Amino acid sequence: MPAEENGEKLQRAVQSVEVGGRLLLALADGAGAMSLKDLAAAAGLTPSRAHPYLVSYGRLGLVEQDAGGRYDLGPAALKMGLACLQRLDPLKAAEPVLQALSTQTGHAVALSVWGNFGPTVVRLAEARQPLHVALRVGSVLSLFDTATGRAFAASMPLEALRLAIAGPLGQATGASALASRSEELAVLRDELRRRGVARAVGRPIPGVNAFAAPVLDLHGHPALVITVTDHQDRLASAWDGETPRAVARAARRITHRLTGEAGGEEA
């Protein structure tokens, strides 16, 4: 076996740990306690091969059995999960992805969160070539006129969106404002579902294009949005370009880091 593959040094691994880990992942993906037969099948193992792993995991508290003999995650698994959640910072998880996307594309790349006044830029990597736009950390962006705002609007729960565009003290004007945008919002949600990104072409700044994608939390709500923007001469507006695909992949990578959802590490 070659010492290196794709430029990266191969690391030694313990196959039995990886095999046993499939049982824990199968339990995590399951809807509840599972019989030995079903759990083994979900992990791609025979019951006789799976059982010794489960005995060991039971001793460690990673799995436990109910009165009917079915297996489920144990208290030690809960402790590990809670520790991971406490240590997980969405912005910290997103930072290396932002830097990699900036290096890969040469465009300006921003991370935005939902602040008190709407989509707010909290991290920014400048474009390789000067981009004369008033985009900086702390900038509050339009909800429907920017790619970042559109990505939030297309992925937020409707009730949260209604409150976001409501008047002072949450006045009911948000309902009518949302109704007036219903067709536009439907298009945005469909585009995000099909394309994985939201787009702004020459708006709010003429000659500047942007693509943005939401990073989702465990509840499927946008934890933050990652956006690429640049002058139209350097960033084409086509949906099928490499840049929008790269933005969608970046968002999936960060989502995977935050939630563990399969498919998030697509390169």
PyMOL commands that set and color helices and strands:
alter all, ss='L'
color gray80, all
select helices_A, chain A and resi 15-29+36-42+47-60+75-87+90-105+147-155+158-164+168-170+173-180+182-195+242-259
alter helices_A, ss='H'
color red, helices_A
select strands_A, chain A and resi 4-5+8-9+63-65+71-73+108-115+118-125+198-201+208-216+222-231
alter strands_A, ss='S'
color yellow, strands_A
deselect
rebuild
show_as cartoon
